[in-house]
């Protein structure tokens, strides 16, 4: 047997022995796992999931709110913004939690069943935005970059036609459980107070305890997020979960420690490399796939960095901390070594070791949070008092 095979066999054995065994500390109710499939709409799925959990907490009722409705309304608004700025901003599939909030508050919402099932209009079983956006983007770009002294309003008619063809037309009226609604009256019937929702972040290029729009392209509506120290950013999440609330989280999942099997660690590569007897230094010079295999073999024993406020700022400024993905934090768990994780609902279907749920360490979340939305009643009283919310 070659040395490489011996090593890989050993790593496989270690991976089994180091597999985390979780004990739930707190788990709040969530709705079913969805699948965004080949679409950049994690922001819609995660934030509607957040509002579905808000409804569950308040009334005990379960809803499946429609992501296609949100996307249809939001992409038109975004196109108008791009044209208004003559193309000097990005038209893309991504978005933020605030986009969903804005649509709910201003346009309403409908249940999933009131619009065509995702992908069904073009013969797919789930969302596939590849053709959709290849048709949509040229229209927006052509108008935004037009040299005409005056543009007509017909481009909106054209764009709306594309949105409706691929997403379905947003209903003006529909029947749900025997009662007629408009999107606005349906949103009002959900029993939520739209003034209850706030967004938080943590960076030092703006003063703490003030609001600022986080400078990422998908935050194109430029809503303000409350800027608090990293420790308070984390304290708010803990307080929310322990008091029965969920958190609509947005952040970076491009780190090596975010696995497709449902785990996320903020790996300290240097500490991992120096582990006695691990041979990690030699193996880290190999391919990324083999390096990932080695890190996976350590499982819940993998060393993590200690995130700091300075580190967060440096990673944001040098483009390491990016705005990749939206998910829903709904619980807290511990592994057999006492390390704490957030239980996080994803929108990639029932994939991975935990069927669509990710266990992300508190260290990973502290290091990789871009911003998040939460009910203001879930915020610790001293922070609410300091911010005046």
VOGU-3710 file (C-alpha; in Angstrom, 3 decimals, decimal comma):
1> xxxxxxxxxx> 0,000/0,000/0,000  1,416/3,413/-0,951  2,114/6,105/1,628  -0,648/8,257/0,113  -3,181/5,452/0,407  -2,174/4,761/4,007  -2,548/8,451/4,798  -5,943/8,735/3,128  -7,165/5,600/4,919  -6,091/7,123/8,215
11> xxxxxxxxxx> -7,800/10,380/7,380  -11,012/8,521/6,520  -10,929/6,776/9,895  -10,287/10,088/11,656  -13,196/11,682/9,813  -15,558/9,069/11,204  -14,268/9,374/14,767  -14,310/13,182/14,656  -17,807/13,482/13,243  -19,759/15,946/15,400
21> xxxxxxxxxx> -22,545/14,672/17,607  -24,971/17,491/18,294  -27,072/18,304/21,319  -29,734/20,928/20,721  -29,652/23,889/23,108  -32,546/25,787/21,503  -34,518/25,101/18,340  -37,237/27,394/17,027  -39,956/26,334/14,558  -39,270/26,727/10,835
31> xxxxxxxxxx> -41,180/25,962/7,661  -40,159/23,321/5,130  -36,823/23,258/3,294  -37,053/24,847/-0,168  -34,762/24,654/-3,207  -33,718/27,795/-5,046  -32,010/25,523/-7,598  -30,227/27,402/-10,412  -31,226/30,891/-9,355  -29,493/33,615/-7,376
41> xxxxxxxxxx> -32,479/34,081/-5,095  -31,173/32,915/-1,713  -32,125/36,373/-0,429  -35,780/35,748/-1,312  -35,867/32,200/0,055  -34,065/32,961/3,315  -35,998/36,134/4,094  -39,416/34,724/3,234  -38,464/31,791/5,459  -37,694/34,331/8,169
51> xxxxxxxxxx> -41,119/35,940/7,812  -42,777/32,513/7,706  -41,114/31,778/11,055  -42,251/35,157/12,367  -45,823/34,182/11,491  -45,353/30,772/13,118  -44,165/32,416/16,318  -46,997/34,930/16,401  -49,964/32,838/15,288  -48,868/29,215/14,972
61> xxxxxxxxxx> -49,977/29,260/11,322  -47,813/27,790/8,554  -47,496/29,604/5,228  -45,526/28,986/2,050  -44,946/32,484/0,698  -44,100/32,968/-2,966  -40,489/33,728/-3,949  -41,481/34,299/-7,600  -43,795/37,141/-6,583  -40,931/38,824/-4,737
71> xxxxxxxxxx> -38,485/38,297/-7,618  -40,943/39,652/-10,195  -41,541/42,869/-8,267  -37,945/43,302/-7,144  -36,282/42,816/-10,529  -38,522/45,473/-12,071  -37,649/47,903/-9,291  -33,959/47,120/-9,723  -34,164/47,622/-13,487  -35,777/51,028/-12,972
81> xxxxxxxxxx> -32,923/51,963/-10,635  -30,275/50,840/-13,140  -31,913/52,837/-15,941  -32,333/55,865/-13,686  -28,589/55,776/-12,972  -27,684/55,213/-16,654  -26,203/51,811/-15,858  -23,920/52,994/-13,068  -25,073/50,200/-10,753  -25,403/46,457/-11,079
91> xxxxxxxxxx> -28,385/44,570/-12,444  -28,055/41,015/-11,118  -29,925/38,076/-9,625  -28,804/38,744/-6,053  -30,486/40,871/-3,445  -30,829/41,494/0,281  -33,229/40,802/3,113  -34,405/44,374/2,771  -35,601/43,693/-0,791  -38,085/41,127/0,500
101> xxxxxxxxxx> -39,149/43,424/3,324  -39,693/46,261/0,812  -41,815/44,076/-1,469  -43,949/42,776/1,401  -44,497/46,246/2,771  -45,186/48,002/-0,543  -46,583/45,364/-2,919  -47,845/42,633/-0,609  -47,332/38,916/-1,198  -49,206/35,799/-2,288
111> xxxxxxxxxx> -48,936/32,131/-1,309  -46,797/29,834/-3,466  -49,877/28,219/-4,998  -51,133/31,514/-6,465  -48,335/31,584/-9,070  -46,836/28,932/-11,384  -44,480/26,436/-9,734  -40,822/27,544/-10,181  -39,448/26,410/-13,540  -42,767/25,065/-14,809
121> xxxxxxxxxx> -43,319/27,796/-17,412  -40,185/26,809/-19,343  -40,276/23,069/-18,824  -38,002/22,743/-15,806  -38,795/21,145/-12,470  -37,204/23,974/-10,432  -35,810/27,457/-10,932  -33,278/27,889/-13,714  -32,396/31,511/-14,320  -29,703/30,969/-16,965
131> xxxxxxxxxx> -31,887/31,624/-20,015  -34,126/33,990/-18,073  -31,350/36,431/-17,220  -29,677/36,096/-20,602  -32,922/37,548/-21,997  -33,535/40,032/-19,178  -30,116/41,667/-18,846  -29,725/42,907/-22,460  -33,023/44,790/-22,254  -31,974/46,606/-19,089
141> xxxxxxxxxx> -28,464/47,314/-20,367  -29,671/48,538/-23,759  -31,993/51,098/-22,186  -29,590/52,106/-19,393  -26,776/52,771/-21,886  -28,964/54,346/-24,548  -27,636/57,479/-26,265  -31,159/58,728/-26,923  -32,038/62,177/-25,527  -35,296/60,703/-24,273
151> xxxxxxxxxx> -36,441/57,126/-23,648  -39,999/55,846/-23,800  -41,753/53,826/-21,134  -42,181/50,826/-23,451  -39,030/49,151/-22,189  -40,893/48,494/-18,937  -43,685/46,756/-20,864  -41,083/44,611/-22,612  -39,258/43,798/-19,392  -42,480/42,966/-17,556
161> xxxxxxxxxx> -43,325/40,557/-20,345  -40,059/38,693/-19,789  -40,556/38,643/-16,013  -44,066/37,264/-16,410  -42,995/34,709/-19,023  -40,364/33,126/-16,777  -41,692/33,792/-13,263  -45,425/34,015/-13,840  -47,648/37,058/-13,667  -48,212/38,414/-10,164
171> xxxxxxxxxx> -51,919/38,007/-9,369  -54,018/41,066/-8,718  -56,518/38,910/-6,836  -56,552/35,278/-5,697  -58,429/32,888/-3,445  -56,672/31,248/-0,515  -58,425/28,810/1,828  -61,796/29,935/0,569  -61,221/33,672/0,943  -60,423/36,284/-1,710
181> xxxxxxxxxx> -57,353/38,480/-1,314  -55,233/41,010/-3,110  -51,475/40,739/-2,473  -51,680/43,717/-0,114  -54,673/42,421/1,831  -53,010/39,004/2,103  -49,831/40,583/3,509  -51,952/42,518/6,000  -53,720/39,307/7,050  -50,437/37,710/8,133
191> xxxxxxxxxx> -50,545/39,725/11,357  -47,007/41,126/11,242  -46,008/44,665/12,161  -43,711/45,880/9,385  -42,172/48,428/11,766  -40,703/45,613/13,895  -37,782/44,744/11,619  -34,235/46,049/11,833  -30,902/45,136/10,281  -27,492/44,892/11,973
201> xxxxxxxxxx> -23,861/44,809/10,897  -20,442/45,406/12,457  -17,627/47,385/10,843  -15,271/50,138/11,931  -15,273/52,339/8,808  -18,474/53,904/10,195  -19,131/54,877/13,828  -20,684/52,287/16,083  -24,276/52,881/17,231  -25,197/54,627/13,976
211> xxxxxxxxxx> -26,893/53,442/10,781  -25,258/53,147/7,373  -25,968/51,299/4,090  -23,580/48,340/3,832  -21,490/48,923/0,716  -22,134/45,804/-1,348  -23,647/45,754/-4,823  -26,728/43,712/-3,963  -27,660/46,229/-1,272  -28,812/48,467/-4,114
221> xxxxxxxxxx> -31,772/49,987/-2,264  -29,245/51,395/0,252  -31,210/50,762/3,463  -29,438/51,548/6,710  -28,100/48,835/9,008  -27,339/49,484/12,663  -23,578/49,281/13,206  -22,676/47,633/16,521  -19,476/46,069/17,905  -18,902/42,444/16,917
231> xxxxxxxxxx> -19,634/41,184/20,438  -23,035/42,905/20,397  -23,736/41,678/16,874  -23,341/38,145/18,222  -25,205/38,871/21,458  -28,247/39,958/19,446  -28,301/36,651/17,536  -28,010/34,631/20,746  -30,700/36,649/22,468  -33,022/36,294/19,470
241> xxxxxxxxxx> -32,685/32,534/19,199  -32,964/31,904/22,932  -36,160/33,969/23,020  -37,881/32,139/20,191  -36,921/34,313/17,200  -35,076/33,499/13,979  -32,531/35,629/12,111  -32,338/36,328/8,346  -28,567/36,052/7,912  -26,448/37,243/4,992
251> xxxxxxxxxx> -22,739/36,583/4,697  -19,752/34,778/3,244  -19,870/31,033/2,549  -16,869/30,942/0,207  -14,459/29,918/2,983  -12,935/26,419/2,852  -14,543/25,612/6,171  -18,055/25,890/4,715  -18,738/22,365/3,500  -21,427/21,008/1,213
261> xxxxxxxxxx> -22,192/18,387/3,865  -23,821/20,799/6,299  -20,969/22,112/8,480  -19,132/25,412/8,682  -15,925/26,146/10,619  -13,680/29,201/10,444  -10,573/27,087/10,061  -7,254/28,228/11,508  -5,074/26,783/8,751  -1,784/27,502/10,494
271> xxxxxxxxxx> -2,866/25,803/13,702  -4,248/22,883/11,698  -1,004/22,602/9,764  1,063/22,311/12,933  -1,042/19,651/14,631  1,300/16,975/15,923  1,268/13,848/13,781  -1,170/15,220/11,244  1,277/15,569/8,349  -0,837/18,597/7,480
281> xxxxxxxxxx> 2,067/20,777/6,371  3,007/18,273/3,678  -0,537/17,683/2,533  -1,535/21,355/2,384  0,797/21,675/-0,594  -1,455/19,332/-2,565  -4,657/20,075/-4,452  -7,560/21,934/-2,915  -9,698/18,786/-3,049  -7,151/16,763/-1,072
291> xxxxxxxxxx> -6,576/19,655/1,319  -10,320/19,844/1,921  -10,356/16,101/2,563  -7,684/16,507/5,210  -9,506/19,343/6,912  -12,720/17,334/6,821  -10,910/14,465/8,525  -10,430/16,622/11,607  -14,184/17,148/11,823  -15,272/18,909/14,979
301> xxxxxxxxxx> -11,679/18,940/16,246  -10,541/21,371/13,576  -8,881/24,473/15,104  -10,654/27,768/14,478  -9,359/31,309/14,402  -10,416/33,827/17,036  -12,286/36,492/15,032  -11,674/40,120/15,917  -13,186/43,425/14,917  -9,957/44,316/13,119
311> xxxxxxxxxx> -10,007/41,060/11,183  -13,598/41,622/10,071  -12,733/45,075/8,772  -9,584/43,973/6,972  -11,385/41,088/5,283  -14,232/43,365/4,218  -11,857/45,985/2,817  -9,724/43,494/0,882  -12,773/41,668/-0,590  -12,240/38,458/1,421
321> xxxxxxxxxx> -15,477/38,886/3,393  -18,052/38,851/0,634  -21,815/38,950/0,317  -22,375/35,404/-0,951  -25,466/33,843/0,509  -28,593/34,284/2,611  -29,752/31,670/5,147  -31,967/31,441/8,237  -30,511/31,046/11,739  -33,098/29,295/13,905
331> xxxxxxxxxx> -31,328/27,365/16,670  -28,246/26,689/18,766  -26,533/23,315/19,312  -23,350/21,956/20,913  -21,096/19,130/19,758  -19,560/16,469/21,993  -16,635/18,783/22,790  -18,820/21,693/23,856  -18,281/23,813/20,757  -21,375/25,911/19,952
341> xxxxxxxxxx> -23,047/26,093/16,549  -25,984/27,897/15,037  -28,583/25,702/13,364  -29,143/27,254/9,960  -31,784/26,552/7,321  -30,488/26,627/3,751  -32,368/26,807/0,425  -30,550/24,118/-1,567  -33,132/21,407/-1,004  -32,734/18,542/1,446
351> xxxxxxxxxx> -29,041/18,109/0,675  -26,008/17,258/2,772  -25,580/15,278/5,952  -28,420/17,100/7,722  -31,027/17,294/4,944  -30,790/20,990/4,154  -29,717/22,180/7,610  -26,225/23,548/8,273  -24,426/23,608/11,619  -22,260/26,741/11,526
361> xxxxxxxxxx> -19,993/27,533/14,458  -20,468/30,790/16,281  -16,882/31,589/15,285  -17,765/31,179/11,601  -20,792/33,453/11,941  -18,838/36,115/13,861  -16,156/36,179/11,175  -18,403/35,980/8,104  -21,576/37,955/8,817  -22,210/40,754/6,361
371> xxxxxxxxxx> -25,518/41,789/7,947  -28,768/40,286/9,179  -32,419/41,164/9,757  -34,186/40,462/13,036  -37,321/41,445/14,905  -36,432/44,443/17,084  -38,208/42,760/20,008  -35,503/40,084/19,880  -32,760/42,648/20,551  -31,417/42,906/24,133
381> xxxxxxxxx> -33,056/45,770/25,998  -29,818/47,663/26,651  -28,994/47,700/22,925  -32,506/48,797/21,991  -32,307/51,610/24,521  -28,913/52,748/23,234  -30,143/52,774/19,622  -33,577/54,205/20,432  -35,468/51,447/18,639
//
